[in-house]
Amino acid sequence: MKNLLFSLVILFSTHIVCSQMHSITGRVHSAVDSSSLSGATIQINAASTKTDRNGNFTINTDKSKGVLNVTFLGFQSKEVSFDISSTAYYTISLSPQENTLDEAVVIGYGETSRRFNTGSVSSITAKEIGSQPVTNVLSALSGRMPGVFVQTTNGLPGGNINIQIRGKGSIAAGTAPLYIIDGVPYDGGTINEGSRLGIENIAGSISPLNNLNPNDIESITILKDADATAIYGSRGTNGVILITTKRGEAGNTKFDVNFVQGYNKIANQPRLLNVQDYLQIRREAFQNDSLIPSSDPTSPNYAPDLTIWDTTRTTDWTDYIIGNVGNFSSIQTSLSGGTDKINFLISANYRKESTILIGNSSFRRGGFNSSLHYRSTDQKFSINLSNNYSQNLTKLPNPVTNLSSNILLPPHYPIYNDDNSYNWYAGTNILAEQNAQSKNSTNNFINNINLNYSLIEGLDLKLSGGYTRTNYDQVQKFPSISLYPGTVNYTNFGINSSESIIVEPQITYQAKLNKTLFTILGGGTYQNRSSKAQFINAGNFSVESLMENLASAGEINARTNNYTQYKYLSFFSRVTFNIEDRYILNGTLRRDGSSRFGPGNKFGNFGSIGAAWLISNEKFLKWALPIVSFAKIRASYGTTGNDQISDYQYLSTYGSSGSTLYQGLPRLVPSRIANANFRWENTRKIELAMELGFFQDRVLINTNYFLNQSRDQLVSYSIPQITGFSSYLANLPAVIQNKGWEIELNAKIIQNRNFNWSGIFNITLPKNQLKSFENFETSSYAMQYELGYDINRFYGYKFLGVDPESGNPLYAGEDGKESATPYFYYTLGKSTPDFYGGFGNTLSFKEFQFDIFFQFTKQVSKGGLQYYPGVFVYNNYRLTTDRWNEIGEKTDVPKATTLWDSYYSASSANIFNASFIRLKNVSFSYSLPSEISNKIKVKGIKILFQGQNLITFWDKNAAILDPESGALTASSKNIPPVKSYALGLQLTF
């Protein structure tokens, strides 16, 4: 018995000794700058802990020897052997993760990684932006992101870039995405679109994104599905574009200088008739109509192009007007550095550019960008400040009045008459009209402050505030010399300004319960935005050198002035559950209030739920498919809203022109009828996606299917004129559906020490549809739209071809058969592309790097055909050489004639295939070896070459100027994109 008791005591004592717990302490930091990594996970078998705000950790274990597994988002995992007998304190450094899946991804009010993201997010970095010599940063997105369609509608500096994320979901309300710059909402909608200032400007409406210097951008992230956008509620329907500017980094202070010098030319030119073909067609037109050209100005058959003008002289008017060479140069300097406690960046930039237009032109942009980051010693408090200021000045010749007619002047059209006066016979004269001038001046300021304070571990308070101010000053002068003889000179004056303040308090709590990591975010938004706009058209200046002086005008022809205020209040929350890094659930809620809606409808509720299953973390997949290194299925559903309408639409308003008097006083007349019952547009978004990685994530494939349905369309609803108004704003019982597939491929083809080769590819197959519409047949929209078809519909006359016997065009009546009274509302096509995308490769060998990227789109476009071959004194497109010539001939081009047909240009004969593949970007760089740069006391030297829009493969016989911008018509300012070449030098001191 005593022996048994003694044995039990020994065993119990041994168990106590063997089960003795050991404490291991240490610190985890970045191998790059030694900054502390707060929240890193340290694990020993089943036991785990996280580092505190200083990167310190303590973990208990009953093992005297073993391995510490250390992981942190965005960094490579590390295994560290420990031995209690030798040391109990460990300093662990982690290197940044090179795996694309673990790169940090900016999302609404936070960040995650591609691996654990539940939403649809695409992004590009400063490297991809900086390799492109673009003026507007949106141009750098072309073809690079699935679901993001970017179109250059005007290639002049300051011109507009149209961007659509997953299709157009609204009939009349705005469809522009929400822009967030460093956490501050930014009004990215075009300025003066559709107004006289936009129509009479050669560069069209102004894109506010021209205010940003592309070299100041660190990254651009696009949020697309409900899971990603619902956190922005009513402003996330059309997608969200998050722009992050560059920040300072801890490390030695460095000074960077970048020089770029280059030139621009028009990317594509239309194929027009040469002088011989033009003259042949005109003579043939007179012959077909049994007419004889006359040199008598009083004759109805007067044809100076055939009887008077010098037929040995010829001018390519496209080349003459927009075929010039524009130069550009830019310089950027920056100073940055600091420690993990405080770091900074200060940069300045300047860009000067001339254009492809006839005459003298210039675009100048200068600006400053700064950021400051401070973190307290105990790392509980941090502050981030950022400021961005820019100023633009654009001066352009403004031959906008007859631009489309100028392009189509006869090749031998004389600029001067015999008496050296301007020749206005065709109603236009480009040399005279280029004396008109457009001048735009812009001042833009964006300021942001972020305050963070950690109450306890895992609980953070944040306050974000922002202020933006933008001023646009436009002057468009049209002196008498630039106008048709007898027209009175005039000047357009326009001033637009906006000012916005936003405050967003937030609270975040993160904790781990068993094997579940959950994060809770809550916050609110208050924004107050005021806008001012003023337009004055003044004319009859007696001294034309004073046409920018309003007091010198002889008359005021039109004047408008308005002030609006927009207030926005919301509350939002997000909860994320991460279970064992395998199952992720994300839910968001937001309640928004907008001053644009009436009482009872000011607030709207929006939200989403997203889920992801990381199948690759399941043991069965690793065993069954070892080549699959990553696999994730994700899905989301949610609602977003849209309040992109004018302010005060729910109120009865009054206005006064000020020019019409009653008993000596200006009249005050009703300008809008009240309707306080309209409510938010609402979009329901569904997404299903599969993300796969093969061969240790060297090949990544993402496939997305999206389905968005937009309801309660906000439109101008027609009402009887007896009310005194033609329409009022109301919700239309219509549903617009956007659905489609997005496929994205990233491949690291070769990776070794000296040579790397990677490739990218993406394609989007969208489909837009007017899904349903109550009482559609009796509505005022029955002609403009077609139920079940794309809302970006082209409609017009149906061209049935050419009569082989007579050479005359044939058109369809409403019954689809040939008719002398054609029906106008046939569906001819759509502006939504059938598919679009891009592909490219990056190759690097030692200090050399080469990038090449192609953009492609399958689409149709309205053409620029204005007349039959031979009608009037106007040139035509090359395709008219295939016109009907003899009885029995089969062709799609009518015979030459002097008779005008109003149907032809508005028919399907003027719809063309505008599909294209474009060599969008080529970039080559060489970094001098450090041995060479050190000799001249420079830390780094890089020489680079960049090219943009270099080659386009398309149907050049189409009657359009460029497949991307489309045709140049009387109502459009579709100046084609430019082809750019640039050489650059980057120095780091």
TAKA-V612247 format. One record per pair of residues at least 4 apart in sequence whose C-alpha atoms are under 7 Angstrom apart, sorted by the first residue. I is the first residue (numbers start at 1). J is the second residue. Records with the same first field share a line. If there is no record, write none. Layout:
I: J + J
This chain:
1: 5
2: 6
3: 7
4: 8
5: 9
6: 10
7: 11
8: 12
9: 13
10: 14
11: 15
12: 16
13: 17
14: 18
15: 19
16: 20
19: 62
20: 62
21: 60 + 61 + 62
22: 60 + 61 + 62
23: 58 + 59 + 60 + 61
24: 58 + 59 + 60 + 88 + 89
25: 57 + 58 + 59 + 88 + 89 + 90
26: 56 + 57 + 58 + 89 + 90 + 91
27: 55 + 56 + 57 + 90 + 91 + 92
28: 36 + 37 + 55 + 56 + 91 + 92 + 93
29: 34 + 35 + 36 + 37 + 55 + 92 + 93 + 94
30: 34 + 35 + 36 + 37 + 93 + 94 + 95
31: 93 + 94 + 95
32: 95
33: 250 + 251
35: 340
36: 54 + 55
37: 55
38: 51 + 52 + 53 + 54 + 55
39: 50 + 51 + 52
40: 50 + 51 + 70 + 71 + 72
41: 48 + 49 + 50 + 51 + 70 + 71 + 72
42: 48 + 49 + 50 + 68 + 69 + 70 + 71
43: 47 + 48 + 49 + 68 + 69 + 70
44: 48 + 67 + 68 + 69
49: 59
50: 57
51: 55 + 56 + 57
52: 56 + 57 + 457
53: 379
54: 379
64: 83 + 84
65: 82 + 83 + 84
66: 81 + 82 + 83
67: 79 + 80 + 81 + 82
68: 79 + 80 + 81 + 82
69: 78 + 79 + 80
70: 77 + 78 + 79
71: 77 + 78
72: 77
73: 102
74: 96 + 97 + 102 + 103 + 104
75: 94 + 95 + 96 + 97
76: 94 + 95 + 96 + 97
83: 87
84: 88
97: 102
99: 103
101: 113 + 114 + 115
102: 113 + 114 + 115
103: 113 + 114
104: 111 + 112 + 113
105: 111 + 112 + 113 + 114
106: 110 + 111 + 112 + 221
107: 111 + 228
108: 228 + 231
112: 116 + 117
113: 117
118: 227 + 610 + 611 + 612 + 634
119: 225 + 227 + 228 + 610
120: 223 + 224 + 225 + 228
121: 221 + 222 + 223 + 224
122: 145 + 221 + 222 + 223
123: 220 + 221 + 222
124: 128 + 219 + 220 + 221
125: 129 + 218 + 219 + 220
126: 130 + 217 + 218 + 219
127: 131
129: 140 + 214
130: 215
131: 923 + 946
132: 140 + 921 + 946 + 948
133: 946 + 948 + 982
134: 139 + 140
135: 157 + 210
136: 209 + 210
137: 209 + 214
138: 161
141: 145 + 150
142: 150
143: 837 + 838 + 855
144: 837 + 838
145: 762
146: 742 + 743 + 744 + 762 + 763 + 764 + 837
147: 165 + 166 + 742 + 764
148: 164 + 165 + 166
149: 163 + 164 + 165
150: 162 + 163 + 164
151: 161 + 162 + 163 + 964
152: 160 + 161 + 162 + 964 + 965 + 977
153: 160 + 161 + 162 + 965 + 974 + 975
154: 159 + 160 + 203 + 965 + 973 + 974 + 975 + 976 + 977
155: 159 + 975 + 976 + 977 + 978
156: 203 + 355 + 975
157: 363
158: 203 + 206 + 207 + 210
159: 203 + 204 + 205 + 206 + 207
160: 204 + 205 + 206 + 207
161: 207
164: 168
165: 238 + 239
166: 738
167: 738 + 768
168: 175
169: 175 + 710 + 736
170: 175 + 713
171: 713 + 715
172: 714 + 715
173: 644 + 645 + 714 + 715
174: 644 + 645
175: 238
176: 189 + 238
177: 238 + 239 + 240 + 241
178: 235 + 236 + 239 + 240 + 241
179: 185 + 186 + 187 + 188 + 240 + 241 + 242
180: 184 + 185 + 186 + 241 + 242 + 243
181: 185 + 186 + 242 + 243 + 244
182: 243 + 244 + 245 + 448
184: 448 + 466
188: 208 + 209
189: 207
190: 205 + 206 + 207 + 208
191: 205 + 206 + 207
192: 197 + 198 + 205
193: 198 + 205
194: 198 + 199
195: 199
196: 200
197: 201
198: 204 + 205
199: 204
200: 400
201: 398 + 400 + 438
202: 398 + 399 + 400 + 973
203: 973
204: 973
211: 390 + 392 + 444
216: 245 + 246
217: 244 + 245 + 246
218: 244 + 245 + 246
219: 243 + 244 + 245
220: 241 + 242 + 243 + 244
221: 241 + 242 + 243
222: 240 + 241 + 242
223: 228 + 229 + 239 + 240 + 241
224: 228 + 229 + 239 + 240
225: 229 + 685 + 687
226: 230 + 608 + 636 + 637 + 638 + 639 + 685
227: 608 + 609 + 610 + 636 + 637 + 638
229: 236 + 239 + 240
230: 236 + 588 + 606 + 607 + 608 + 638 + 639 + 640
231: 572 + 588 + 589 + 590
232: 236
233: 590 + 592 + 606 + 640 + 641
234: 592 + 640 + 641 + 642 + 643
235: 641 + 642
236: 240 + 640 + 641
237: 640 + 641 + 642 + 683
247: 344 + 345 + 371
248: 336 + 337 + 343 + 344 + 345 + 371
249: 336 + 337 + 338 + 343
250: 337 + 338 + 339 + 340 + 343
251: 337 + 338 + 339
252: 337 + 338
253: 336 + 337 + 338
254: 335 + 336 + 337 + 988 + 989
255: 334 + 335 + 336 + 988 + 989
256: 333 + 334 + 335 + 987 + 988 + 989
257: 332 + 333 + 334 + 986 + 987 + 988
258: 331 + 332 + 333 + 985 + 986 + 987
259: 330 + 331 + 332 + 984 + 985 + 986
260: 329 + 330 + 331 + 982 + 983 + 984 + 985
261: 328 + 329 + 330 + 982 + 983 + 984
262: 327 + 328 + 329 + 980 + 981 + 982 + 983
263: 325 + 326 + 327 + 328 + 980 + 981 + 982
264: 325 + 326 + 327 + 356 + 978 + 979 + 980 + 981
265: 323 + 324 + 325 + 326 + 356 + 978 + 979 + 980
266: 322 + 323 + 356 + 976 + 977 + 978 + 979
267: 949 + 976 + 977 + 978 + 979
268: 961 + 962
269: 961 + 962
270: 956 + 960 + 961
271: 877 + 878 + 956 + 957
272: 876 + 877 + 878
273: 277 + 278 + 875 + 876 + 877 + 878
274: 278 + 411
275: 279 + 314 + 411 + 412
276: 280
277: 281
278: 282 + 875
279: 283 + 306
280: 284
281: 285 + 869 + 870 + 896
282: 286 + 870
283: 287
284: 288 + 896
285: 289 + 870 + 896 + 897 + 898
286: 290 + 291 + 292 + 293 + 897 + 898
287: 291
288: 897
289: 897
292: 301
293: 301 + 302 + 303 + 306
294: 299 + 301 + 302 + 303 + 307
295: 302 + 303 + 304 + 307 + 308
296: 302
297: 302
303: 307
304: 308 + 309
305: 309
310: 412
311: 412
313: 412
314: 411 + 412
315: 411 + 412
316: 320 + 411
317: 321 + 407 + 409
318: 322 + 323 + 407
319: 323 + 324
320: 358
321: 357 + 358
322: 356 + 357 + 358
323: 356 + 357
324: 356 + 357 + 358
325: 355 + 356
326: 353 + 354 + 355 + 356
327: 353 + 354
328: 352 + 353 + 354
329: 351 + 352 + 353
330: 350 + 351 + 352
331: 349 + 350 + 351
332: 348 + 349 + 350
333: 347 + 348 + 349
334: 345 + 346 + 347 + 348
335: 345 + 346 + 347
336: 344 + 345 + 346
337: 343 + 344 + 345
338: 342 + 343 + 344
339: 343
341: 374 + 375 + 376
342: 373 + 374 + 375
343: 372 + 373 + 374
344: 371 + 372 + 373
345: 370 + 371 + 372
346: 369 + 370 + 371
347: 368 + 369 + 370
348: 367 + 368 + 369
349: 366 + 367 + 368
350: 365 + 366 + 367
351: 364 + 365 + 366
352: 363 + 364 + 365
353: 362 + 363 + 364
354: 361 + 362 + 363
355: 361 + 362
359: 397 + 434
360: 396 + 397
361: 395 + 396 + 397
362: 394 + 395 + 396
363: 393 + 394 + 395
364: 392 + 393 + 394
365: 390 + 391 + 392 + 393
366: 390 + 391 + 392
367: 389 + 390 + 391
368: 388 + 389 + 390
369: 387 + 388 + 389
370: 386 + 387 + 388
371: 385 + 386 + 387
372: 384 + 385 + 386
373: 383 + 384 + 385
374: 382 + 383 + 384
375: 379 + 381 + 382 + 383
376: 380 + 381 + 382
380: 453 + 454
381: 452 + 453 + 454
382: 451 + 452 + 453
383: 450 + 451 + 452
384: 449 + 450 + 451
385: 448 + 449 + 450
386: 447 + 448 + 449
387: 446 + 447 + 448
388: 445 + 446 + 447
389: 444 + 445 + 446
390: 443 + 444 + 445
391: 442 + 443 + 444
392: 441 + 442 + 443
393: 440 + 441 + 442
394: 439 + 440 + 441
395: 438 + 439 + 440
396: 437 + 438 + 439
397: 434 + 435 + 436 + 437 + 438
398: 434 + 436 + 437 + 438
399: 403 + 430 + 433 + 434 + 436
402: 406 + 428
403: 407
404: 408 + 968 + 969 + 970
405: 409
406: 428 + 430
408: 874 + 875 + 876
409: 413 + 874 + 875
410: 873 + 874 + 875
414: 423
415: 422 + 423 + 429
416: 420 + 421 + 422 + 423
417: 421 + 422 + 423
422: 429
423: 429
424: 428 + 429
426: 873
429: 433
430: 434
432: 481 + 482
433: 482 + 483
434: 482
435: 482
436: 477 + 478 + 479 + 482
437: 476 + 477 + 478
438: 475 + 476 + 477
439: 474 + 475 + 476
440: 473 + 474 + 475
441: 472 + 473 + 474
442: 471 + 472 + 473
443: 470 + 471 + 472
444: 469 + 470 + 471
445: 468 + 469 + 470
446: 467 + 468 + 469
447: 466 + 467 + 468
448: 465 + 466 + 467
449: 464 + 465 + 466
450: 463 + 464 + 465
451: 462 + 463 + 464
452: 460 + 461 + 462 + 463
453: 460 + 461 + 462
454: 459 + 460 + 461
455: 459 + 460
458: 509 + 510 + 511
459: 508 + 509 + 510
460: 507 + 508 + 509
461: 506 + 507 + 508
462: 505 + 506 + 507
463: 504 + 505 + 506
464: 503 + 504 + 505
465: 502 + 503 + 504
466: 501 + 502 + 503
467: 500 + 501 + 502
468: 499 + 500 + 501
469: 498 + 499 + 500
470: 497 + 498 + 499
471: 496 + 497 + 498
472: 495 + 496 + 497
473: 494 + 495 + 496
474: 493 + 494 + 495
475: 491 + 492 + 493 + 494
476: 491 + 492 + 493
477: 490 + 491 + 492 + 547
478: 482 + 483 + 489 + 490 + 491
479: 483 + 489 + 490 + 544
480: 487 + 488 + 489
483: 487
488: 539 + 540
489: 539 + 540 + 541
490: 537 + 538 + 539 + 540
491: 537 + 538 + 539 + 547
492: 536 + 537 + 538
493: 535 + 536 + 537
494: 534 + 535 + 536
495: 533 + 534 + 535
496: 532 + 533 + 534
497: 531 + 532 + 533
498: 530 + 531 + 532
499: 529 + 530 + 531
500: 527 + 528 + 529 + 530
501: 527 + 528 + 529
502: 526 + 527 + 528
503: 525 + 526 + 527
504: 523 + 524 + 525 + 526
505: 523 + 524
506: 522 + 523 + 524
507: 521 + 522 + 523
508: 520 + 521 + 522
509: 519 + 520 + 521
510: 518 + 519 + 520
511: 517 + 518 + 519
512: 516 + 517 + 518
513: 517
515: 579 + 580
516: 577 + 578 + 579 + 580
517: 577 + 578 + 579
518: 576 + 577 + 578
519: 575 + 576 + 577
520: 574 + 575 + 576
521: 573 + 574 + 575
522: 572 + 573 + 574
523: 571 + 572 + 573
524: 570 + 571 + 572
525: 569 + 570 + 571
526: 568 + 569 + 570
527: 567 + 568 + 569
528: 566 + 567 + 568
529: 565 + 566 + 567
530: 564 + 565 + 566
531: 563 + 564 + 565
532: 562 + 563 + 564
533: 561 + 562 + 563
534: 560 + 561 + 562
535: 559 + 560 + 561
536: 558 + 559 + 560
537: 556 + 557 + 558 + 559
538: 553 + 555 + 556 + 557
539: 553 + 554 + 555 + 556 + 557
540: 553 + 554 + 555
541: 547 + 552 + 553 + 554
546: 552
564: 647
566: 595 + 647
567: 594 + 595
568: 593 + 594 + 595
569: 592 + 593 + 594
570: 590 + 591 + 592 + 593
571: 590 + 591 + 592
572: 589 + 590 + 591
573: 588 + 589 + 590
574: 587 + 588 + 589
575: 586 + 587 + 588
576: 585 + 586 + 587
577: 584 + 585 + 586
578: 583 + 584 + 585
579: 583 + 584
582: 613 + 614 + 615 + 617
583: 612 + 613 + 614
584: 611 + 612 + 613
585: 610 + 611 + 612
586: 609 + 610 + 611
587: 608 + 609 + 610
588: 607 + 608 + 609
589: 606 + 607 + 608
590: 605 + 606 + 607
591: 603 + 604 + 605 + 606
592: 603 + 604 + 605
593: 602 + 603 + 604
594: 602 + 603
595: 602
596: 647 + 648 + 649
597: 601 + 602 + 650 + 676 + 679
598: 602 + 650 + 676 + 677
599: 676
601: 679
606: 639 + 640
607: 638 + 639
608: 637 + 638 + 639
609: 636 + 637 + 638
610: 635 + 636 + 637
611: 634 + 635 + 636
612: 632 + 633 + 634 + 635
613: 632 + 633 + 634
614: 631 + 632 + 633
615: 621 + 631 + 632
616: 621 + 622 + 629 + 630 + 631 + 632
618: 622
619: 623
620: 624
621: 625
622: 626
627: 694 + 695
628: 693 + 694 + 695
629: 693 + 694 + 695 + 696 + 697
630: 692 + 693 + 694 + 697
631: 691 + 692 + 693
632: 690 + 691 + 692
633: 689 + 690 + 691
634: 688 + 689 + 690
635: 687 + 688 + 689
636: 686 + 687 + 688
637: 685 + 686 + 687
638: 684 + 685 + 686
639: 682 + 683 + 684 + 685
640: 682 + 683 + 684
641: 680 + 681 + 682 + 683
642: 680 + 681 + 682
643: 680 + 681
649: 729
650: 674 + 675 + 676
651: 673 + 674 + 675 + 676
652: 672 + 673 + 674
653: 670 + 671 + 672
654: 668 + 669 + 670 + 671 + 672
655: 668 + 669 + 670 + 671
656: 666 + 667 + 668 + 669
658: 666 + 667
659: 666
660: 666 + 667
661: 665 + 666 + 667
662: 666 + 667
673: 728
675: 729
678: 730 + 731
679: 731
681: 711 + 712 + 713 + 714
682: 710 + 711 + 712
683: 708 + 709 + 710 + 711
684: 708 + 709 + 710
685: 707 + 708 + 709
686: 706 + 707 + 708
687: 705 + 706 + 707
688: 704 + 705 + 706
689: 703 + 704 + 705
690: 702 + 703 + 704
691: 701 + 702 + 703
692: 700 + 701 + 702
693: 697 + 699 + 700 + 701
694: 698 + 699 + 700
695: 699
698: 747 + 748
699: 746 + 747 + 748
700: 745 + 746 + 747
701: 744 + 745 + 746
702: 743 + 744 + 745
703: 742 + 743 + 744
704: 741 + 742 + 743
705: 740 + 741 + 742
706: 739 + 740 + 741
707: 738 + 739 + 740
708: 737 + 738 + 739
709: 735 + 736 + 737 + 738
710: 735 + 736 + 737
711: 734 + 735 + 736
712: 731 + 732 + 733 + 734
713: 731 + 732 + 733 + 734
714: 729 + 730 + 731 + 732
715: 729 + 730 + 731 + 732
716: 727 + 728 + 729 + 730
717: 727 + 728 + 729 + 730
718: 726 + 727 + 728 + 780
719: 726 + 727
720: 726
721: 725 + 726
733: 773 + 774
734: 772 + 773 + 774
735: 770 + 771 + 772 + 773
736: 769 + 770 + 771
737: 768 + 769 + 770 + 771
738: 767 + 768 + 769
739: 766 + 767 + 768
740: 765 + 766 + 767
741: 764 + 765 + 766
742: 763 + 764 + 765
743: 762 + 763 + 764
744: 761 + 762 + 763
745: 760 + 761 + 762
746: 759 + 760 + 761
747: 758 + 759 + 760
748: 757 + 758 + 759
749: 757 + 758
750: 756 + 757 + 758
751: 755 + 756 + 757
752: 756
754: 845 + 846
755: 844 + 845 + 846
756: 843 + 844 + 845
757: 842 + 843 + 844
758: 841 + 842 + 843
759: 840 + 841 + 842
760: 839 + 840 + 841
761: 838 + 839 + 840
762: 837 + 838 + 839
763: 835 + 836 + 837 + 838
764: 835 + 836 + 837
765: 834 + 835 + 836
766: 834 + 835
768: 790 + 791
769: 788 + 789 + 790 + 791
770: 787 + 788 + 789 + 790 + 791
771: 787 + 788
772: 787
775: 779
776: 782
777: 782
778: 782
781: 785
782: 786
783: 825
785: 791 + 793
790: 830
792: 830 + 831 + 832
793: 827 + 829 + 830 + 831
794: 827 + 828 + 829 + 830
795: 825 + 826 + 827 + 828
796: 824 + 825 + 826 + 827 + 828 + 906 + 907 + 908
797: 811 + 822 + 823 + 824 + 825 + 826 + 903 + 906 + 907 + 908
798: 811 + 812 + 826 + 907 + 908
799: 810 + 811 + 812 + 907 + 908 + 909
800: 810 + 811 + 812
801: 809 + 810 + 892
802: 807 + 808 + 809 + 810 + 891 + 892 + 893 + 894
803: 807 + 808 + 809 + 810
804: 887 + 888 + 889 + 890
805: 887 + 888
806: 887
807: 884 + 894 + 895
808: 894 + 895
809: 894
810: 818
811: 818 + 819 + 822
812: 816 + 817 + 818 + 819 + 822 + 823
813: 817 + 818 + 819 + 821 + 822 + 823
814: 823
828: 908
830: 860
831: 859 + 860 + 861
833: 857 + 858 + 859
834: 858 + 859
835: 857 + 858
836: 856 + 857 + 858
837: 855 + 856 + 857
838: 854 + 855 + 856
839: 853 + 854 + 855
840: 852 + 853 + 854
841: 851 + 852 + 853
842: 850 + 851 + 852
843: 849 + 850 + 851
844: 848 + 849 + 850
845: 849
847: 926 + 927 + 928
848: 925 + 926 + 927
849: 924 + 925 + 926
850: 923 + 924 + 925
851: 922 + 923 + 924
852: 921 + 922 + 923
853: 919 + 920 + 921 + 922
854: 917 + 918 + 919 + 920 + 921
855: 917 + 918 + 919 + 920
856: 916 + 917 + 918
857: 915 + 916 + 917
858: 915 + 916
859: 913 + 914 + 915
860: 911 + 912 + 913 + 914 + 915
861: 911 + 912 + 913 + 914 + 966
862: 910 + 911 + 912 + 967
863: 910 + 911 + 912 + 959 + 960 + 967
864: 959 + 960 + 967 + 968 + 969
865: 905 + 910 + 959
866: 905
867: 871 + 900 + 904 + 905
868: 894 + 896 + 897
869: 876 + 880 + 895 + 896 + 897
870: 896 + 897 + 898
871: 897 + 898 + 899 + 900
872: 898
876: 880
877: 959
878: 957
879: 957
880: 893
882: 893
883: 891 + 893 + 894 + 895
884: 889 + 891 + 893 + 894 + 895
885: 895
903: 907
904: 909
905: 910
906: 910
912: 958
913: 958
914: 963
915: 954 + 963
916: 952 + 953 + 954 + 963
917: 952 + 953 + 954
918: 949 + 951 + 952 + 953
919: 949 + 950 + 951 + 952
920: 948 + 949 + 950
921: 947 + 948 + 949
922: 946 + 947 + 948
923: 945 + 946 + 947
924: 944 + 945 + 946
925: 942 + 943 + 944 + 945
926: 942 + 943 + 944
927: 941 + 942 + 943
928: 932 + 933 + 941 + 942
929: 933
930: 934 + 940
931: 935
933: 937 + 938 + 939 + 940 + 941
934: 938 + 939
938: 988 + 989
939: 988 + 989
940: 987 + 988
941: 986 + 987 + 988
942: 985 + 986 + 987
943: 984 + 985 + 986
944: 983 + 984 + 985
945: 982 + 983 + 984
946: 981 + 982 + 983
947: 980 + 981 + 982
948: 979 + 980 + 981
949: 978 + 979 + 980
950: 979
959: 967
960: 966 + 967 + 968
961: 966 + 967 + 968 + 976
962: 966 + 976
965: 974 + 975 + 976
966: 974
967: 974
968: 972 + 973 + 974
